[in-house]
């Protein structure tokens, strides 16, 4: 994620897509830092009790409470990115006017604010208080909670379930629209390219003075009067002959390059979205179980199962916030070249 941030800043945040990728990398970096800090607090507290005035379990729990809204930010920006790319493919002519850099920056800021505000009740209902620990024979800080803590945690589980389900449903719908729109666009591009090649070949044969059958002449006159390389309607024979000689050039390299660029961008967004959907599924099941079974909690009847499920959930989420660099290396040429330049060596495919 550090590499991602450096490289995106080096490339430049020139469009809304790059702004989203940069914001995701920043949120993912903070998520990883919280996860590492929580694990380190647990490990260190088992070997250096005298250095800690806060219990390791308590400190780890506090850190994970702050981890939650940051992961929600990453989740929201990923969903916004999928919607962006879906809009780009489904309505390309309105995309740049709708999703500008400024609007994207405001959207990212809005996602951050909403994610933090949803967790404010949790932060307000907990705190650290000094208490004497007879086992250690010293004063330590322990976690204290308000009386309505259970209701607040239940509300938090509900909001997490709703937001996660909404994000997953939105991303899944965007993936379906992306796939169908890309398939339709590819078919249309191939059909028009084939038609333009035939028309250009026909104009070349006609210019060289070769004999052309009347049926072929009639068919190509209709095609020639209906299409041009830029999608206009051509009615003048002179105009069609002039455009026909240049039409073959306009449909080879430029169209393939545009198609390849679009395909790579869509693939990168699709892979990031798929990673998000797969790695967020344990979180969805986790909060669903909390709402269905009251004993599934930290100090409830199924505490061990809760801790095991938490470990599985956070492992998947750690993979989710750490794997995007491989997607960028695989589908973003500018990112790959900048990464190799920063690393000082070639990266194998």
C-alpha positions as CSV (number, residue, x, y, z in Angstrom):
1,X,0.0,0.0,0.0
2,X,2.9,2.3,0.6
3,X,4.2,1.5,-2.9
4,X,0.6,2.2,-4.2
5,X,0.4,5.6,-2.7
6,X,3.9,6.6,-3.9
7,X,3.3,5.4,-7.4
8,X,-0.1,7.0,-7.8
9,X,1.3,10.3,-6.6
10,X,4.1,9.9,-9.1
11,X,1.8,9.1,-11.9
12,X,-0.5,11.9,-11.0
13,X,-4.2,12.0,-9.9
14,X,-5.4,13.1,-13.3
15,X,-8.9,11.5,-13.3
16,X,-11.5,10.3,-11.0
17,X,-10.5,6.6,-11.3
18,X,-6.9,7.3,-10.1
19,X,-8.3,9.4,-7.3
20,X,-10.4,6.4,-6.1
21,X,-7.4,4.0,-6.4
22,X,-5.3,6.4,-4.4
23,X,-7.9,6.8,-1.7
24,X,-8.4,3.0,-1.5
25,X,-4.6,2.6,-1.0
26,X,-4.6,5.2,1.8
27,X,-7.5,3.6,3.6
28,X,-6.1,0.1,3.1
29,X,-2.7,1.2,4.6
30,X,-4.4,2.5,7.7
31,X,-6.4,-0.8,8.0
32,X,-3.2,-2.8,7.8
33,X,-1.5,-0.6,10.4
34,X,-4.4,-1.1,12.8
35,X,-4.4,-4.9,12.3
36,X,-0.6,-5.1,12.9
37,X,-0.9,-2.9,16.0
38,X,-3.7,-5.0,17.5
39,X,-1.7,-8.2,17.0
40,X,1.5,-6.7,18.3
41,X,-0.3,-5.5,21.5
42,X,-1.6,-9.0,22.1
43,X,1.9,-10.6,21.6
44,X,3.8,-8.0,23.6
45,X,1.4,-8.1,26.5
46,X,2.1,-11.8,27.0
47,X,5.8,-11.3,27.5
48,X,6.2,-7.7,28.9
49,X,3.5,-7.3,31.5
50,X,5.5,-4.8,33.4
51,X,5.7,-2.4,30.5
52,X,2.0,-2.2,29.9
53,X,-0.5,-0.2,32.0
54,X,-3.2,-1.2,29.6
55,X,-4.1,-4.9,29.3
56,X,-3.2,-6.4,25.9
57,X,-6.7,-7.6,25.2
58,X,-8.1,-4.3,26.1
59,X,-5.7,-2.3,23.9
60,X,-6.3,-4.7,21.0
61,X,-10.0,-4.4,21.4
62,X,-9.8,-0.6,21.4
63,X,-7.6,-0.6,18.3
64,X,-10.1,-2.9,16.4
65,X,-12.9,-0.5,17.2
66,X,-11.0,2.2,15.4
67,X,-10.2,-0.2,12.6
68,X,-13.9,-0.7,11.8
69,X,-14.7,2.7,10.3
70,X,-11.5,2.8,8.3
71,X,-12.4,-0.6,6.7
72,X,-15.9,0.8,6.0
73,X,-14.2,3.7,4.2
74,X,-12.3,1.3,2.0
75,X,-15.5,-0.6,1.4
76,X,-17.4,2.5,0.4
77,X,-14.7,3.8,-1.9
78,X,-14.5,0.4,-3.6
79,X,-18.2,0.4,-4.2
80,X,-18.0,4.0,-5.6
81,X,-15.2,2.9,-7.9
82,X,-17.3,0.0,-9.2
83,X,-20.2,2.4,-9.9
84,X,-17.9,4.8,-11.6
85,X,-16.5,2.2,-14.0
86,X,-20.0,0.8,-14.6
87,X,-21.2,4.2,-15.6
88,X,-18.1,4.7,-17.8
89,X,-19.0,1.6,-19.8
90,X,-22.7,2.0,-19.8
91,X,-22.8,5.7,-20.6
92,X,-19.3,6.8,-21.8
93,X,-20.4,10.2,-23.2
94,X,-21.7,11.4,-19.8
95,X,-19.0,9.9,-17.6
96,X,-16.4,12.6,-17.7
97,X,-19.1,15.3,-17.0
98,X,-20.6,13.3,-14.2
99,X,-17.6,12.0,-12.4
100,X,-15.1,14.8,-12.3
101,X,-12.0,14.9,-10.0
102,X,-13.7,17.5,-7.7
103,X,-16.9,15.5,-7.4
104,X,-15.0,12.3,-6.7
105,X,-12.9,14.0,-4.0
106,X,-16.1,15.3,-2.3
107,X,-17.7,11.8,-2.6
108,X,-14.6,10.2,-1.0
109,X,-14.8,12.8,1.8
110,X,-18.5,12.1,2.3
111,X,-17.8,8.4,2.6
112,X,-15.2,9.1,5.2
113,X,-17.5,11.3,7.2
114,X,-20.5,8.9,7.1
115,X,-18.3,5.9,8.1
116,X,-16.8,7.8,11.1
117,X,-20.2,9.2,12.2
118,X,-21.7,5.7,12.3
119,X,-19.1,4.7,14.9
120,X,-19.3,7.8,17.1
121,X,-21.9,6.2,19.5
122,X,-19.4,3.3,20.1
123,X,-16.5,5.7,20.8
124,X,-18.7,7.8,23.1
125,X,-19.9,4.7,25.1
126,X,-16.4,3.4,26.1
127,X,-13.3,4.7,27.7
128,X,-10.3,3.8,29.9
129,X,-10.3,4.0,33.7
130,X,-7.6,3.4,36.2
131,X,-8.2,0.3,38.4
132,X,-6.0,-1.8,40.8
133,X,-4.9,-5.2,39.5
134,X,-4.2,-7.5,42.4
135,X,-2.5,-10.1,40.1
136,X,0.1,-7.6,39.0
137,X,0.0,-5.5,42.2
138,X,-0.2,-2.3,40.2
139,X,-2.7,0.2,38.8
140,X,-3.7,-0.4,35.2
141,X,-6.2,1.1,32.7
142,X,-9.2,-1.0,32.0
143,X,-12.0,-0.6,29.5
144,X,-15.2,0.9,30.8
145,X,-18.5,1.0,29.0
146,X,-21.8,2.8,29.4
147,X,-25.1,1.1,30.5
148,X,-26.6,1.1,27.1
149,X,-23.5,-0.5,25.5
150,X,-25.4,-3.6,24.4
151,X,-28.0,-1.6,22.5
152,X,-25.3,0.4,20.8
153,X,-23.3,-2.7,19.8
154,X,-26.6,-4.2,18.4
155,X,-27.3,-1.1,16.4
156,X,-23.7,-1.1,15.1
157,X,-24.0,-4.7,14.0
158,X,-27.3,-3.9,12.2
159,X,-25.7,-0.9,10.4
160,X,-22.7,-2.9,9.5
161,X,-24.8,-5.7,8.1
162,X,-26.9,-3.2,6.1
163,X,-24.0,-1.3,4.6
164,X,-22.0,-4.4,3.8
165,X,-25.0,-6.0,2.1
166,X,-25.7,-2.9,0.2
167,X,-22.1,-2.5,-1.0
168,X,-21.9,-6.2,-2.0
169,X,-25.2,-6.0,-3.9
170,X,-24.1,-2.8,-5.7
171,X,-20.7,-4.1,-6.6
172,X,-22.2,-7.4,-7.9
173,X,-24.7,-5.6,-10.0
174,X,-22.0,-3.4,-11.4
175,X,-19.9,-6.4,-12.3
176,X,-22.9,-7.9,-14.2
177,X,-23.5,-4.6,-16.0
178,X,-19.8,-4.2,-16.8
179,X,-19.6,-7.7,-18.3
180,X,-22.7,-7.3,-20.4
181,X,-21.9,-3.8,-21.6
182,X,-18.3,-4.8,-22.5
183,X,-19.6,-7.8,-24.4
184,X,-22.1,-5.7,-26.4
185,X,-19.5,-2.9,-27.0
186,X,-17.0,-5.5,-28.3
187,X,-19.6,-7.0,-30.7
188,X,-20.5,-3.6,-32.0
189,X,-16.9,-2.5,-32.4
190,X,-16.1,-5.7,-34.3
191,X,-19.1,-5.4,-36.5
192,X,-18.5,-1.8,-37.5
193,X,-14.8,-2.5,-38.0
194,X,-15.5,-5.4,-40.4
195,X,-18.0,-3.2,-42.3
196,X,-15.5,-0.4,-42.6
197,X,-12.8,-2.7,-43.8
198,X,-15.0,-4.1,-46.5
199,X,-16.1,-0.6,-47.6
200,X,-12.5,0.6,-47.7
201,X,-11.5,-2.4,-49.8
202,X,-14.4,-1.7,-52.2
203,X,-13.4,1.9,-52.7
204,X,-9.8,0.9,-53.4
205,X,-11.0,-1.6,-56.1
206,X,-13.3,1.0,-57.6
207,X,-10.5,3.6,-57.7
208,X,-8.1,1.1,-59.5
209,X,-10.6,0.7,-62.4
210,X,-11.4,-3.0,-61.9
211,X,-14.8,-4.3,-63.0
212,X,-17.3,-4.6,-60.2
213,X,-20.6,-6.7,-60.5
214,X,-23.8,-4.7,-60.3
215,X,-25.1,-6.5,-57.3
216,X,-21.9,-5.8,-55.3
217,X,-21.9,-2.2,-56.5
218,X,-25.5,-1.8,-55.2
219,X,-24.7,-3.4,-51.9
220,X,-21.6,-1.3,-51.2
221,X,-23.4,1.9,-52.4
222,X,-25.9,1.3,-49.6
223,X,-23.2,0.6,-47.0
224,X,-21.1,3.5,-48.2
225,X,-24.1,5.9,-47.9
226,X,-24.9,4.7,-44.4
227,X,-21.7,4.6,-42.4
228,X,-18.5,6.5,-42.0
229,X,-15.4,5.9,-39.8
230,X,-16.6,8.4,-37.2
231,X,-20.2,7.3,-37.2
232,X,-21.7,10.1,-39.5
233,X,-24.1,9.5,-42.3
234,X,-22.5,10.0,-45.7
235,X,-24.6,10.9,-48.7
236,X,-22.1,12.3,-51.2
237,X,-20.1,9.8,-53.3
238,X,-17.0,12.0,-53.3
239,X,-17.2,12.2,-49.5
240,X,-17.5,8.5,-49.2
241,X,-14.6,7.8,-51.5
242,X,-12.5,10.3,-49.6
243,X,-13.4,8.8,-46.3
244,X,-13.1,5.2,-47.7
245,X,-9.5,5.7,-48.6
246,X,-8.7,6.7,-45.0
247,X,-11.1,4.4,-43.2
248,X,-8.8,1.4,-43.1
249,X,-6.2,3.5,-41.2
250,X,-8.7,4.7,-38.7
251,X,-9.9,1.2,-37.6
252,X,-6.6,-0.6,-37.1
253,X,-4.2,0.6,-34.5
254,X,-6.2,3.4,-32.8
255,X,-9.3,1.2,-32.3
256,X,-7.2,-1.7,-31.0
257,X,-5.3,0.6,-28.6
258,X,-8.5,2.1,-27.2
259,X,-10.0,-1.3,-26.8
260,X,-7.0,-2.6,-25.0
261,X,-6.9,0.4,-22.7
262,X,-10.6,0.1,-21.8
263,X,-10.3,-3.6,-21.3
264,X,-7.3,-3.2,-18.9
265,X,-9.1,-0.6,-16.9
266,X,-12.3,-2.7,-16.7
267,X,-10.3,-5.8,-15.7
268,X,-8.5,-4.0,-12.9
269,X,-11.7,-2.6,-11.5
270,X,-13.4,-6.0,-11.9
271,X,-10.6,-7.8,-10.0
272,X,-10.6,-5.2,-7.2
273,X,-14.3,-5.6,-6.9
274,X,-14.2,-9.4,-7.0
275,X,-11.5,-9.4,-4.2
276,X,-13.7,-7.1,-2.2
277,X,-16.8,-9.3,-2.6
278,X,-15.0,-12.5,-1.7
279,X,-13.1,-11.1,1.3
280,X,-16.1,-9.3,2.7
281,X,-18.3,-12.3,2.7
282,X,-17.0,-13.5,6.2
283,X,-17.9,-10.1,7.6
284,X,-21.4,-10.4,6.2
285,X,-21.8,-13.8,7.8
286,X,-20.2,-12.6,11.0
287,X,-22.7,-9.8,11.6
288,X,-25.6,-11.9,10.4
289,X,-24.8,-14.5,13.1
290,X,-24.5,-11.8,15.8
291,X,-28.0,-10.6,15.0
292,X,-29.5,-14.1,14.8
293,X,-27.7,-15.6,17.9
294,X,-27.4,-13.4,21.0
295,X,-24.9,-15.8,22.6
296,X,-22.5,-15.2,19.7
297,X,-20.5,-12.5,21.4
298,X,-17.2,-11.8,23.1
299,X,-18.4,-12.7,26.6
300,X,-21.4,-14.8,25.5
301,X,-22.1,-18.5,25.4
302,X,-20.3,-19.1,22.1
303,X,-17.2,-16.9,23.0
304,X,-14.7,-19.3,21.5
305,X,-16.6,-19.6,18.3
306,X,-16.9,-15.9,18.2
307,X,-13.1,-15.5,18.6
308,X,-12.4,-18.1,15.8
309,X,-14.9,-16.4,13.5
310,X,-13.3,-13.0,14.2
311,X,-9.9,-14.4,13.3
312,X,-11.1,-15.8,10.0
313,X,-12.9,-12.5,9.2
314,X,-9.9,-10.3,9.9
315,X,-7.7,-12.6,7.9
316,X,-9.9,-12.3,4.9
317,X,-10.0,-8.5,5.4
318,X,-6.3,-8.3,5.7
319,X,-6.0,-10.1,2.3
320,X,-8.5,-7.7,0.9
321,X,-6.6,-4.6,1.9
322,X,-3.2,-6.0,0.8
323,X,-3.8,-7.7,-2.6
324,X,-4.6,-4.7,-4.8
325,X,-1.0,-4.0,-5.7
326,X,-1.0,-7.3,-7.7
327,X,-4.0,-6.2,-9.7
328,X,-2.4,-2.9,-10.5
329,X,0.8,-4.6,-11.6
330,X,-1.2,-7.0,-13.8
331,X,-3.5,-4.5,-15.6
332,X,-2.0,-1.0,-15.3
333,X,1.0,-0.5,-17.6
334,X,1.9,3.0,-16.2
335,X,1.7,1.6,-12.7
336,X,3.9,-1.3,-13.6
337,X,6.5,0.8,-15.3
338,X,6.6,3.2,-12.4
339,X,6.8,0.3,-9.9
340,X,9.8,-1.2,-11.8
341,X,11.5,2.2,-11.9
342,X,11.0,2.7,-8.2
343,X,12.1,-0.9,-7.5
344,X,15.1,-0.7,-9.8
345,X,14.4,-4.0,-11.5
346,X,11.9,-5.7,-13.8
347,X,8.9,-7.4,-12.3
348,X,8.2,-10.9,-13.8
349,X,4.8,-11.4,-15.4
